[in-house]
Amino acid sequence: MCNKDLIYKLNNYGSKKEPFLFIVDYELKNYEIFPLSNLPNNIQFTINKQTSVHNNLQLKKQPITKDVYKKMFDKVQENISNGNTYLLNLTSKTTLKTELSLKDIYNKSHAKYKLLYKDKFVCFSPERFCNIENNKIFTYPMKGTIDANIPNAKEKILKNKKELAEHTMVVDLLRNDLSIISNKVKVENFRYCETISAGEKKLIQVSSKISGELTKNWQNNIGNIIVSLLPAGSITGTPKKKTIELIDKIEDYKRGYFTGVFGVFDGETLDSGVMIRFIEKENNKFYYKSGGGITSDSILDDEYQEMLDKVYIP
């Protein structure tokens, strides 16, 4: 999956300390790098800055049926039983009906990490991928979602054994990934909760914070750092290599830029987000891509509902 051209270009911009935006797809097959001084008008982004917009948008959803989802779910469970994977992030496409354009949707979202890419897709992510400052790198795996209106929702999700196991596996995976490119890796905050707006409802999502120390000249190696961490562990699973192979066989579409990453290097620091909460325009139709992690303890109905709950504009 390593893309030498991508690594070279990212390293080149970083070594010159020239501010740039980067967008990399899930498979590392397609990417865009734009100097911020020459950013095209049809590309807009927000990095770690929440706006005060309140959208109240209601989406008309046409998801895949539970029977179709079950066939994929069962294949995942079969591979878990056979020891091929322990955690697999299963995603699918939901058809949307809306009179809005992608730019309209982008403008109505108040997510901290959002990106409008031409007239092709928009994402508004609640999940930070990694940030680098003062020679330290931080990553924030997000795994675990529950409706905030459920009584004692925070306590329930933190005590749920399936959610704990799933989150622990992702944290372990990301800790190992950081160990490839940094030293003194440690989990600084394990399983903290954040409440986010999800259309008509509120969701509680569980994240952790992991850090590592980089060398002082890390800007010269931005490409090596980013590519070594991709695809993100939170949207693949563990063991990563084998699970990626299974995702390609089980999911009924190509993810494209969905679950890739985008970010900005400002000349001194770097910040980035995972491209989830994602709407893509294909042949003048809109599709929302969403999903969640599957383990041996996963329940079909719960996972199907989670996929639907994540179809919203934050």
C-alpha positions as CSV (number, residue, x, y, z in Angstrom):
1,M,0.0,0.0,0.0
2,C,3.0,2.3,0.4
3,N,3.0,5.1,-2.2
4,K,6.5,6.4,-2.8
5,D,5.2,9.4,-4.8
6,L,2.9,10.5,-2.0
7,I,5.7,10.1,0.6
8,Y,8.1,12.1,-1.5
9,K,5.7,15.0,-2.1
10,L,4.6,15.2,1.6
11,N,8.3,15.1,2.7
12,N,9.2,17.8,0.2
13,Y,6.5,20.2,1.4
14,G,7.3,19.5,5.0
15,S,11.1,20.0,4.5
16,K,10.4,23.4,3.0
17,K,7.9,24.1,5.8
18,E,5.4,25.2,3.2
19,P,1.8,25.1,4.5
20,F,-0.4,22.6,2.6
21,L,-3.6,20.6,2.6
22,F,-3.5,16.8,2.0
23,I,-6.3,14.4,1.2
24,V,-5.6,10.7,1.0
25,D,-8.0,7.9,0.1
26,Y,-8.6,4.7,2.1
27,E,-6.4,2.5,-0.2
28,L,-3.6,5.1,-0.7
29,K,-4.3,4.9,-4.4
30,N,-5.5,8.5,-4.8
31,Y,-4.5,11.7,-3.1
32,E,-4.4,15.4,-3.5
33,I,-1.8,17.9,-2.0
34,F,-2.4,21.6,-2.3
35,P,-0.3,24.5,-1.1
36,L,-2.5,26.7,1.0
37,S,-1.4,29.7,-1.0
38,N,-2.9,28.1,-4.1
39,L,-6.0,26.2,-2.9
40,P,-8.7,25.7,-5.6
41,N,-12.0,27.6,-5.0
42,N,-14.0,24.3,-5.1
43,I,-12.2,22.8,-2.1
44,Q,-13.0,24.1,1.4
45,F,-12.1,22.8,4.8
46,T,-12.2,23.3,8.5
47,I,-9.7,21.9,10.9
48,N,-10.5,21.7,14.6
49,K,-12.7,24.7,14.6
50,Q,-16.4,24.2,15.5
51,T,-18.8,26.7,14.0
52,S,-22.1,27.8,15.7
53,V,-24.3,26.7,12.8
54,H,-27.3,24.6,13.8
55,N,-28.5,22.7,10.8
56,N,-31.5,20.6,11.9
57,L,-31.4,18.9,8.6
58,Q,-33.5,15.8,8.2
59,L,-32.2,13.3,5.7
60,K,-34.4,10.9,3.7
61,K,-32.6,7.6,4.0
62,Q,-32.8,4.6,1.8
63,P,-30.4,2.1,3.5
64,I,-29.6,-1.4,2.4
65,T,-32.0,-3.9,3.9
66,K,-31.1,-5.8,7.1
67,D,-31.0,-9.0,5.1
68,V,-28.3,-7.6,2.8
69,Y,-26.4,-6.3,5.8
70,K,-26.8,-9.7,7.5
71,K,-25.0,-11.5,4.7
72,M,-21.9,-9.2,5.2
73,F,-22.2,-9.4,9.0
74,D,-22.3,-13.2,8.9
75,K,-19.2,-13.3,6.7
76,V,-17.4,-11.2,9.3
77,Q,-18.5,-13.5,12.1
78,E,-17.3,-16.5,10.1
79,N,-13.9,-15.0,9.8
80,I,-13.8,-14.1,13.4
81,S,-14.6,-17.7,14.3
82,N,-11.8,-18.9,12.0
83,G,-9.3,-16.6,13.7
84,N,-8.8,-14.4,10.6
85,T,-9.8,-11.2,12.4
86,Y,-10.8,-10.1,15.9
87,L,-12.3,-6.7,15.0
88,L,-13.5,-5.6,11.5
89,N,-15.0,-2.2,10.7
90,L,-17.9,-3.0,8.4
91,T,-19.4,-0.2,6.3
92,S,-22.1,0.3,3.7
93,K,-23.8,2.9,1.5
94,T,-27.1,4.5,2.2
95,T,-28.9,6.3,-0.6
96,L,-30.0,9.9,0.3
97,K,-32.7,12.1,-1.0
98,T,-32.0,15.8,-0.7
99,E,-32.5,19.0,-2.7
100,L,-29.3,20.4,-1.3
101,S,-26.0,20.6,-3.0
102,L,-22.8,19.3,-1.4
103,K,-21.7,22.9,-0.8
104,D,-25.1,23.6,0.9
105,I,-24.6,20.5,3.1
106,Y,-21.0,21.6,3.9
107,N,-22.1,25.1,4.9
108,K,-24.9,23.8,7.2
109,S,-22.6,21.5,9.1
110,H,-20.8,22.6,12.3
111,A,-18.4,19.7,12.6
112,K,-14.8,20.4,13.8
113,Y,-13.3,18.6,10.9
114,K,-15.0,19.0,7.6
115,L,-14.0,19.0,4.0
116,L,-15.8,19.8,0.7
117,Y,-14.0,18.3,-2.2
118,K,-15.1,19.8,-5.5
119,D,-18.6,18.5,-6.4
120,K,-17.6,15.0,-5.5
121,F,-17.9,14.5,-1.7
122,V,-18.2,16.2,1.6
123,C,-17.3,14.9,5.0
124,F,-17.8,16.2,8.5
125,S,-15.8,14.1,10.9
126,P,-16.0,13.9,14.7
127,E,-12.8,11.9,14.7
128,R,-9.4,13.5,14.8
129,F,-6.7,11.3,13.1
130,C,-3.5,12.7,14.4
131,N,-1.9,16.0,15.3
132,I,1.8,16.9,15.7
133,E,3.2,19.7,17.7
134,N,6.3,20.4,19.8
135,N,7.8,17.2,18.4
136,K,5.0,15.0,19.8
137,I,2.4,13.1,17.8
138,F,-1.0,12.3,19.2
139,T,-3.8,10.1,17.8
140,Y,-7.3,9.7,19.0
141,P,-9.0,6.4,18.1
142,M,-12.8,6.7,18.4
143,K,-14.7,3.4,18.9
144,G,-18.0,3.1,20.7
145,T,-21.3,4.9,20.1
146,I,-24.6,5.1,22.0
147,D,-27.7,7.3,21.9
148,A,-27.2,10.0,24.6
149,N,-31.0,9.9,25.4
150,I,-30.8,6.3,26.8
151,P,-30.9,6.5,30.6
152,N,-27.4,6.3,32.1
153,A,-26.0,6.1,28.5
154,K,-22.4,7.0,29.5
155,E,-22.2,4.4,32.3
156,K,-23.8,1.8,30.1
157,I,-21.3,2.1,27.2
158,L,-18.3,2.3,29.5
159,K,-19.4,-0.9,31.3
160,N,-20.4,-2.8,28.1
161,K,-17.9,-5.7,27.7
162,K,-18.2,-5.8,23.9
163,E,-17.5,-2.0,23.6
164,L,-14.6,-2.3,26.0
165,A,-13.0,-5.2,24.1
166,E,-13.5,-3.4,20.8
167,H,-12.0,-0.1,22.0
168,T,-9.1,-1.9,23.7
169,M,-8.2,-3.7,20.5
170,V,-8.2,-0.4,18.5
171,V,-6.1,1.4,21.1
172,D,-3.6,-1.5,21.1
173,L,-3.4,-1.3,17.3
174,L,-2.9,2.4,17.2
175,R,-0.3,2.2,20.0
176,N,1.6,-0.3,17.9
177,D,1.2,1.9,14.8
178,L,2.7,4.9,16.6
179,S,5.6,2.8,17.8
180,I,6.7,2.4,14.2
181,I,7.4,6.2,13.8
182,S,7.8,7.5,17.3
183,N,9.3,6.8,20.7
184,K,8.0,6.7,24.3
185,V,4.4,5.8,23.1
186,K,1.8,5.9,25.9
187,V,-1.9,6.0,26.3
188,E,-2.6,9.4,28.0
189,N,-6.4,9.1,28.3
190,F,-8.2,5.8,28.0
191,R,-11.9,5.8,27.0
192,Y,-13.3,9.3,27.6
193,C,-16.7,10.3,26.3
194,E,-17.8,13.2,24.1
195,T,-21.4,14.1,23.2
196,I,-22.0,15.1,19.6
197,S,-25.0,16.3,17.7
198,A,-26.4,13.7,15.3
199,G,-29.2,15.3,13.4
200,E,-32.3,14.9,15.5
201,K,-30.5,13.2,18.4
202,K,-27.4,13.3,20.5
203,L,-24.7,10.6,20.5
204,I,-22.1,9.7,23.0
205,Q,-18.8,8.5,21.4
206,V,-15.9,7.0,23.2
207,S,-12.3,8.0,22.4
208,S,-8.8,7.5,23.7
209,K,-5.7,9.7,23.5
210,I,-2.3,8.1,22.6
211,S,1.0,10.0,22.2
212,G,4.6,9.4,21.0
213,E,7.8,11.5,20.7
214,L,9.2,12.4,17.3
215,T,12.7,13.6,16.3
216,K,13.2,17.3,16.0
217,N,13.3,17.1,12.1
218,W,10.0,15.4,11.8
219,Q,8.8,17.9,9.2
220,N,11.2,16.3,6.8
221,N,9.5,13.0,7.2
222,I,5.8,13.9,7.2
223,G,5.1,11.5,4.3
224,N,6.8,8.5,6.1
225,I,4.8,9.3,9.3
226,I,1.4,9.7,7.7
227,V,1.7,6.7,5.3
228,S,3.0,4.4,8.1
229,L,-0.2,5.0,10.0
230,L,-2.6,4.5,7.1
231,P,-5.2,3.2,6.7
232,A,-6.4,4.3,10.2
233,G,-6.8,1.5,12.7
234,S,-10.2,2.7,13.9
235,I,-11.8,2.2,10.4
236,T,-10.0,-1.1,9.6
237,G,-9.6,-3.5,12.5
238,T,-7.1,-6.0,13.8
239,P,-4.9,-7.7,12.7
240,K,-4.8,-4.8,10.3
241,K,-3.3,-6.3,7.2
242,K,-5.5,-9.4,7.1
243,T,-8.6,-7.4,8.1
244,I,-8.0,-5.0,5.2
245,E,-8.0,-8.0,2.9
246,L,-11.3,-9.2,4.4
247,I,-12.9,-5.8,4.1
248,D,-12.2,-5.7,0.4
249,K,-13.9,-9.1,0.0
250,I,-16.9,-8.6,2.2
251,E,-18.0,-5.0,1.6
252,D,-20.1,-4.6,-1.5
253,Y,-18.5,-1.4,-2.8
254,K,-15.2,0.5,-2.9
255,R,-14.7,3.0,-0.1
256,G,-12.7,5.5,-2.2
257,Y,-11.9,8.6,-0.1
258,F,-14.3,7.5,2.6
259,T,-12.3,6.5,5.7
260,G,-9.2,8.1,4.2
261,V,-7.7,11.1,6.0
262,F,-7.3,14.8,5.3
263,G,-5.2,17.4,7.2
264,V,-3.2,20.6,7.2
265,F,0.4,21.3,7.8
266,D,0.8,25.0,8.7
267,G,4.6,25.1,8.5
268,E,5.1,24.1,12.1
269,T,2.3,21.8,13.3
270,L,0.0,19.3,11.7
271,D,-3.6,18.4,12.3
272,S,-5.9,15.9,10.5
273,G,-9.2,14.1,10.6
274,V,-10.5,10.7,9.5
275,M,-13.0,11.0,6.7
276,I,-16.1,9.5,8.2
277,R,-19.6,11.0,8.3
278,F,-19.3,11.1,4.5
279,I,-21.6,11.9,1.6
280,E,-20.5,11.2,-2.0
281,K,-22.1,12.2,-5.2
282,E,-22.1,9.5,-7.9
283,N,-24.0,10.0,-11.2
284,N,-26.0,12.8,-9.6
285,K,-27.1,10.6,-6.7
286,F,-26.0,11.0,-3.1
287,Y,-24.8,8.2,-0.9
288,Y,-23.9,8.3,2.8
289,K,-21.2,5.8,3.8
290,S,-21.2,4.6,7.4
291,G,-20.6,1.6,9.6
292,G,-19.1,0.3,12.8
293,G,-16.8,-2.3,14.4
294,I,-17.8,-5.9,14.5
295,T,-16.5,-8.4,17.1
296,S,-17.5,-11.8,18.2
297,D,-19.9,-10.2,20.7
298,S,-21.7,-8.0,18.2
299,I,-25.4,-8.3,17.8
300,L,-26.8,-8.0,14.3
301,D,-29.7,-5.7,15.1
302,D,-27.5,-3.3,17.2
303,E,-24.8,-3.1,14.5
304,Y,-27.4,-2.4,11.8
305,Q,-29.0,0.3,13.9
306,E,-25.6,1.9,14.6
307,M,-24.9,2.1,10.8
308,L,-28.2,4.0,10.4
309,D,-27.6,6.2,13.4
310,K,-24.4,7.4,11.9
311,V,-26.2,8.7,8.8
312,Y,-26.6,12.4,9.8
313,I,-25.2,15.8,9.3
314,P,-23.4,17.1,12.4
